[in-house]
């Protein structure tokens, strides 16, 4: 799964010259796509990538699973090349066999915000969204739909 080179090119055009109502366009597309998406059928994000864990995430998770902080860190976390805490293994150790999250109410911030397609200033998140489209079919669909809508705006502004 990957966005096409033409979608990537248009996304970079959007990044460099964002349409005036880009955030509204993306929000509407995000809501439509996710109203028709069952993340539990996929869960690729939980199986293939590891969220960055902030201190408050680590403290909250350790408390949720009733472990002291040091034991939790030793058992579940490692420091990646960017010096961020991430899970040692994939899939996520809290992903159950039916794709439900065992710590959903206490999940890390990065999991709460994933795939970041409903955030303001979307043009600043285009690189991340292209990367996330390799993991999340909904993101791929959002980008393809956005190109159809915003691409028309870009073509008009080039004239």
WOZI-V677228 format. One record per residue. N is the residue number from 0. OMEGA is omega in whole degrees, -180 to 180 (none if undefined). Layout:
BEGIN
n = {N | N}
omega = {OMEGA | OMEGA}
END
This chain:
BEGIN
n = {0 | 1 | 2 | 3 | 4 | 5 | 6 | 7 | 8 | 9 | 10 | 11 | 12 | 13 | 14 | 15 | 16 | 17 | 18 | 19 | 20 | 21 | 22 | 23 | 24 | 25 | 26 | 27 | 28 | 29 | 30 | 31 | 32 | 33 | 34 | 35 | 36 | 37 | 38 | 39 | 40 | 41 | 42 | 43 | 44 | 45 | 46 | 47 | 48 | 49 | 50 | 51 | 52 | 53 | 54 | 55 | 56 | 57 | 58 | 59 | 60 | 61 | 62 | 63 | 64 | 65 | 66 | 67 | 68 | 69 | 70 | 71 | 72 | 73 | 74 | 75 | 76 | 77 | 78 | 79 | 80 | 81 | 82 | 83 | 84 | 85 | 86 | 87 | 88 | 89 | 90 | 91 | 92 | 93 | 94 | 95 | 96 | 97 | 98 | 99 | 100 | 101 | 102 | 103 | 104 | 105 | 106 | 107 | 108 | 109 | 110 | 111 | 112 | 113 | 114 | 115 | 116 | 117 | 118 | 119 | 120 | 121 | 122 | 123 | 124 | 125 | 126 | 127 | 128 | 129 | 130 | 131 | 132 | 133 | 134 | 135 | 136 | 137 | 138 | 139 | 140 | 141 | 142 | 143 | 144 | 145 | 146 | 147 | 148 | 149 | 150 | 151 | 152 | 153 | 154 | 155 | 156 | 157 | 158}
omega = {179 | 178 | -178 | 180 | 179 | 176 | 178 | -179 | 180 | 178 | 178 | 173 | 178 | 180 | -177 | 180 | -174 | 174 | -176 | -175 | -176 | -178 | 178 | 178 | -177 | -180 | -180 | 179 | 179 | -178 | 180 | -177 | -178 | 174 | -179 | -175 | 174 | -177 | -179 | 177 | -175 | -179 | -180 | 179 | -180 | -177 | -169 | 180 | 180 | -179 | 169 | -177 | 175 | -177 | -179 | 176 | -178 | 179 | -179 | -180 | 179 | 179 | -178 | -179 | 175 | 177 | 173 | -172 | -177 | 179 | 179 | -179 | -180 | -176 | -169 | -168 | 173 | 177 | -177 | -176 | 178 | -180 | 174 | 172 | 176 | 176 | 179 | -172 | 172 | 0 | 178 | -179 | -179 | 176 | -180 | -176 | 178 | 178 | 173 | 178 | -179 | -179 | -172 | -178 | -178 | -175 | -179 | 179 | -179 | 177 | 180 | -174 | -177 | 9 | 174 | -179 | 179 | -179 | 178 | -180 | -177 | -179 | 177 | -177 | -175 | 178 | 179 | -179 | 177 | 177 | -179 | 178 | 176 | -178 | -171 | 179 | 178 | 178 | 178 | 179 | 178 | -179 | 179 | 179 | 179 | 179 | 179 | -178 | -176 | 179 | 177 | 179 | 178 | 180 | 179 | -177 | 179 | -176 | none}
END
